[in-house]
């Protein structure tokens, strides 16, 4: 993998739960990590499979391996927020991860 392709800065956000002054739970997202990534849209067969289930806004992020990453986290990229739907440890080498994520509203 060419490290020069990792030219986009992304922010991984982890959900935390706090209580407001009335004792109600408030879900927030705090920064877990800021990473350089290769970012690409789905194309070809992957795009048409995503479109078939109304997930056309799916983006593929490739990053260096992060052991603490999981599907409950979100990715912020260029002012948009993405839900992580799949994480692939490429070739099980613990070097790079490919993350498929779908765009969601910024309020989440």
C-alpha positions in Angstrom: 0.0 0.0 0.0 1.3 3.4 -1.0 1.4 5.6 2.1 1.2 8.7 -0.1 -2.5 7.8 -0.8 -3.3 8.6 2.9 -3.9 12.3 2.2 -7.3 12.9 3.9 -7.5 13.7 7.6 -10.4 12.0 9.4 -11.6 12.1 13.0 -12.9 9.0 14.7 -15.5 9.8 17.3 -16.5 7.6 20.3 -19.9 7.8 22.0 -20.0 8.9 25.6 -23.1 9.1 27.8 -23.4 12.0 30.3 -26.2 13.2 32.5 -27.6 16.7 32.3 -28.6 18.7 35.4 -32.0 17.0 35.5 -30.4 13.5 35.5 -31.3 12.7 31.8 -28.8 10.8 29.7 -27.2 12.8 26.9 -25.3 10.9 24.2 -22.3 12.8 22.8 -19.4 12.0 20.6 -15.8 12.9 21.7 -12.7 12.7 19.6 -11.1 9.2 19.9 -8.4 9.6 17.2 -7.4 11.8 14.3 -5.9 9.9 11.4 -4.7 10.1 7.9 -6.8 8.0 5.5 -7.3 7.0 1.9 -10.9 7.8 1.1 -12.8 6.5 -1.9 -16.4 6.2 -3.0 -17.8 2.8 -3.9 -17.8 2.0 -7.5 -18.7 -0.9 -9.8 -20.2 -3.9 -8.2 -19.9 -2.5 -4.7 -21.8 0.7 -5.6 -24.7 -1.3 -7.2 -24.9 -3.6 -4.2 -25.1 -0.6 -1.9 -27.7 1.2 -4.1 -29.9 -1.9 -4.0 -30.3 -1.5 -0.2 -30.4 2.4 -0.3 -26.8 2.8 1.0 -25.5 4.8 -2.0 -23.7 7.3 0.4 -21.3 4.6 1.5 -17.6 5.6 1.6 -14.5 3.4 2.0 -11.8 4.6 4.4 -8.5 2.9 4.5 -6.3 3.6 7.6 -3.4 2.2 9.5 -4.6 -0.4 12.0 -6.2 0.9 15.2 -6.9 -1.8 17.7 -9.5 0.2 19.6 -11.7 0.9 16.6 -15.2 -0.6 16.6 -18.6 -0.3 14.8 -20.1 1.9 17.5 -17.9 4.8 16.5 -18.4 7.4 13.9 -16.1 9.1 11.4 -16.1 12.8 10.7 -14.8 13.7 7.2 -15.1 17.1 5.4 -17.9 18.2 7.7 -19.9 15.1 7.3 -20.6 12.3 9.8 -20.5 8.6 8.9 -21.7 5.5 10.8 -19.2 2.7 10.6 -20.9 -0.4 9.1 -18.0 -2.7 8.5 -14.3 -2.9 9.5 -11.9 -5.2 7.6 -8.4 -6.0 9.0 -6.9 -6.3 5.6 -5.3 -9.8 5.1 -5.3 -10.2 8.9 -1.9 -8.5 9.0 -2.8 -5.8 11.6 -1.3 -3.2 9.3 -4.2 -1.6 7.5 -8.0 -1.5 8.0 -10.7 -0.9 5.4 -13.8 0.8 6.9 -17.1 1.0 5.1 -19.2 3.8 6.4 -22.5 5.4 5.5 -23.2 9.1 5.7 -25.7 10.2 8.4 -27.1 13.5 9.5 -24.6 15.7 11.5 -27.0 15.8 14.5 -26.1 12.1 15.4 
